[in-house]
Amino acid sequence: MNVATSASSRTKRPVLPPPFPAVAVQLIQQMQDPDASAADVGRLIELDPSLTASLLRLVNSPFFGMRRQIAGVSEAVTVLGMSAVRRMVMSVAVVTPLRKPEIDPAFAKSQWHHTVSCAAIARRLIADDAAAAELAFTAGLLHDIGQVHLMQLHGPAYAALHAESPDTDWRGIEAERFGQPHDWLGADLLEAWGLPQVIADAARLHHAAPPLTHLTLVQQAVCVANRLAGTPAEAAQAAVMSPKSLVPVKQAVEEARAEIDTMASLLNA
C-alpha cells in the first residue's frame, strides 16, 4: 500500500490529549516567543511539582558537578541556562507516556533511547544556529510520538509488529493495519495539540528520502538524526545522505554520546 495515499485518505479519529505533562506543551509553545525570559521558563516549570523534582535531581547529579546544592528551578535556570533546563525538562516529559502500563516495556526502553539520541544528535547537526538547534532537539524528542500513540491504542498488536520486523520500515504496514503511518499520525497529533508547525512538519518528514535539499534546516537535522539513531544500516545511509549544510555526522554523534548516556542513566531509561 502507498503510504502517502493511505495518509491522505485517512479517516478522522478521536484525538487523545497529549500524553505528557501540560507544562511540557506550554514550554514548547513558549519556544516560539522571542520575549520569553529565563524567569518565564522557571515559573512555568514550577507549576508541575513532578517535573520540578526530576529537574532538581538531574541538576544535582554528579554529571553537573555542582559545588553546592541547587534548591530551586530559578536557580537551576540561572546556573545552567534557559535552553539547557528546557532540554532536560522535555527529556523527562517524554518518559511519562512510556511508563504507562499499556506500553510494552521493551518498546518503551528502545523508544526513549531512540528519541533522546535523535534529539541530541539533531541539535548538534545544526549547532551553529542556536534557535534552530533548540527546535531540532524538541522535534527530535517528538518525531516518533505517532508510534507512542499507536502503542497506546493497539498495545500488543503494535508491539508484535515491532518484534516481528525490528529492522523494517513499518509505515506501509501501519497504514494497512492501523489506518495511518506513524509519521503522518504524529504530525497530525502535534498540530491538534497546538504545537509549533515546524515541529509537526519535522515529524511528518523524518523518513524523507534523499536528497534532502528541499527540507528546512530543522527538518534535515531530524531526518538525518533519526537514521543515525536507528539501525547500523540506517546510520550508514545517513552518513551518505547528510547535506553539506549540517555538521559532519561523525562529529555530531560523538558530541551527543555523553549526553545520551547520562540522561539514560539518570532517568533509568
ABEGO torsion letter per residue (X at the ends): XBAAAAAAABBBBBBBBBABBAAAAAAAAAAABAABBAAAAAAAAAABAAAAAAAAAAAABAAAGBABBBABAAAAAAAAEAAAAAAAAAAAAAAAAAABAABBAAAAAAAAAAAAAAAAAAAAAAAABAAAAAAAAAAAAAAAAAAAAAAAAAEAAAAAAAAABAABBAAAAAAAAAGBBAAAAAAAAAAAAGBBAAAAAAAAAAABBOBAAABBAAAAAAAAAAAAABBAAAAAAAAAABBAABBBAAAAAAAAAAAAAAAAAAAGX
